Amino acid sequence: MKTTNLMILSGALLMMISCDNSQRDNERKEAKDDLKSFVDSVDRVADDRTGHNWTALDNRYNTLEQRAETAYMNAEDKDLEDLREIKAKYEEAKIEGKKKEVEMTQTSEMHIQRVETWREGRTAAGTADVNTANRNTSDDMDDTVKESIDWLEDNFEKLGNDMRTRYERIRADVRGDDNN
């Protein structure tokens, strides 16, 4: 009887330990997967648009990182290596994202200034010549202005709010001229 009770108690204890380990493994996997998914999305976000709120992204990352670190408390070094790689990828993604954002802003500014300069010149010429308003807008564009307009159209969704507003104003002016 004592042997049977001891075997039953040992079996129950083993099942509890096994369930606890399984639950901890599931928590670790979920925390790591959530962190990895977030880092992957940050890695892609810089290609989608400019004007990211890096503070909000950092706050979200820190929350997920803290959750993962808590889940991996007392874990073996080989298990912690994945977390270290994810952290390194986030830092790299942040640096690359900010770099891409600066490049995109500079390129946007160059193209928008080119179109604004063309627009200002066109408006000044239009006051001197009554027929200018009736002329097709693309007739007086050189290739660089056309290239800038194409680039701005192709990348419109990636532009920051200020650039979008400036370009929309130009588009509206040009459309208004075309309707005259």
N, C-alpha and C positions, 0 to 999 in steps of 0.2 A: 504494500500500500504506500509506504513512504517513497519507494522508487517510482511508482506510478505518479504520485503527486509531484515529485521532483521533476520528472520528465515533462509533465503537463506544464508546470511552472516555467521550466527552461524553454519549452517550445513557445509559450506565450511571450516570454521575455525576448526571445529571438525574433518573433514576429513584430513586436513593438519596435525593436531596434532597426529591423529591416524597413519598416514603414517610415520611421523617422529619417533614415538615410535616404530613402526614396523621395520623401517630401523635400528634404534639403537639396537633393540633386535636382529636383524639378524647379525649386526656387532659384537655384544657381543658374540653371539653364535659361529660365525665363528672364532673369535679370540681365544675364549676359546677352541674350538675343535682343532684348529691348534696347540695350545700350548700343549694340552693334548696328541695329536697324537705324537708330537715330544718327549715329556717326555716318553711316552710308548716305542717309538723306542730306546731311550737311555737306557731304562731299559732292553731291549732285546739285545742291541749291544754288551755288555760285554760277552755274551755267544757265540757270533759269531766269535770273533777274538780278538787278542791283538794288542797293538800299536795304540790306538785311539788318535786322535788329540783333546784332551780335551779343548784346547783353542778355536778351531773352533766350537766345540759343545757348549761351553759356550757362544760364540758370537751369534750363531744362537738362543740359548735359550733366551739370553738377548733381542734380536730383537723381538722375539715372545712375550716375557713377557711384554715388553714396549708397544707393540701393544694392548695386552689384558688390561693392566692397563689404557691405554688411552680410550679404549672402555668402560671400567667399571668405568670411572670417574663419581663421584656422584651417584654411585649405592648403593643399600641398603646392609647392612652387610650380610644378608643371601645370596645375589648374590656373594659377595666378598669371602665368605667361600670356594666356589669351587676353586677359584684362589689360595687361601692359601693352600688348599690341594694339588693342582697340584705343587705348588712351593716346598712344603715339600717332595713330591714324587720325584721331580727332584734331590733335595739335597741328598736324600736317594739313589737314583739310581746312582748318581755320586760316592758316597762313596762306594757302593757295587761294582760298575763297576771297580773302581780303585783297590779295594781289590781283585776282581776276576782276574784282569789283573796281579797283583803281584803274586798271587798264580799260575796262568797259566805260567808265565815266570819262576818261580822257578821250577815248575814241568817239564817244557820243558827243562830247563837247566840240571836238574838231568838226564832225559832220554837221552838227546843228549850227555852228558858227558859219560854216561855209554856205549853208542854205539861207541863214539869216542875212548874210552879206549880199547874197544874190537877190534876196527878196527886197532888201533895202534899195539896192541899185535898180531893180525893176520898178519899184514904186516911184523912185525919183525920175526915172525915164518916162514913166507913165504920165506924170503930170505935164511933161514937156510935149508929149505926143498923144493926142486923143485916140489914135488907132491902136496904141499899145494894149489897152484894156480888151480890145477885141481879138488880139492875137492869141494863138494857142500858147499856153503856159510853157510847154516844153520847147517851143521855137527858140527862145532866147537863153536856154540852159546850155552850159558847156558840159562836157563829159564828166568833169569832177562833181558838178552839182547834181547831175543825174545819178552818179554813183553814190553820192551822199544820201540822196532821197531814197534810193533803193535800199541802202544799208539801214537807214532809219526805219523804213517800212518793214524790212525783214526782222529787225531787232526791236520793234516797238514794244513788245511785251516785256522785254528785258530792261528797258530804259527806266531810270528813276522817275519819280513823280515830277520833278522840276523839268526834266528833259521832255517828258511826255507832254506836259502843259505847253512848253515852248513850241514843240513840233506841231501839236494840235492847233495852236494859234496860227502858225504858218499855213498849215493845210486849209484851215477855214478861210484865211485871206486869199489863198490861191484859188480855192473853189469859188469864192465870192467874185474874184476877178474873171474867172471863166464864165460865170453866169451873166456878166455884164454885156 
